């Protein structure tokens, strides 16, 4: 997908689920055009940094070993600390190379999801990572009352030709539900606003059983935190929560992550959802986002779209809001 803005977007982005990063193991990743290595040290803390050893360029994510809080290069045994410094060279143990450093990326784990902070020049996080269970204080809840999102209620799509802004532009678009998701009613964008790094919108689903067009059977409250992901909470149905995320791999494709937190059945104390709940969530909710993906894969980005009166204002406001996350040019 060709877009007039950079793929090296500033913000928090999902890179996987906590259960995928095992203690004592390295994992090779690639995001924002960079080869990365993630590892969980012996204490269980997760780290993320550039992957290639500064000695002779070996990839630390392929054969690297964990020693304490360091990752050891599989080529010559150089050890790198979580701050990116060289901590140990086995054949000159008293003289690590203090003149080189690997780039480190801030990483956070939240309710089983792993996030990284990306800023093209390596600047520190510019805003706090929002918490999916604290994000909507009008709906107080306890995370322990929800089933685990991974692996039963999570999905992953790899190397898709989709830019994060394309995903965000789905937010103010309520008309597509009838055609893409085969909805029997057309939802209504009831409210939207910009709050610093967040794009917040409220969607209402009209009650088909009522003659009152203003009566809603369901409300979906959604907040985009930058362009990396959206957190949504459903009011009026199962009251579940979800994260949908799009993380650039390079300047052509992204990886996409989708996770649902589903309320536990009354009396159920297990984190693992029962089979009937799993099937219901999978059939009714986990498939919807891939309907959008079938459109995005072949979509052309239109810089000056011919918009209808009802969607012109939120669409253009959203695009203006998105510009703050492009701190380098399209060809950086």
Secondary structure, DSSP 8 states (H G I E B T S, - for coil): ---SS-SS--EEEEEEEGGGS-BT-EEEEEETTEEEEEEE-TTS-EEEEE-B-TTT--BTTTT-EEETTEEE-TTT--EE-TTSBEEE-GGGTT---TT-B--B--EEEETTEEEEEE-TT----SS----TTTS-TTS---GGGB---TTTTEEEEEEES--HHHHHTTTT--THHHHHS--SS--EEEEEEEETTEEEEEEEEE-TT-S-TT-EEEEEEEEEETTTEEEEEEESSS--EEEEEEEESSSS-EEEEEEEE-B--TT---SS--HHHHHHHIIIIITHHHHHHHHHTT----TT----HHHHHHHHHHHHHHGGG--S-TT-
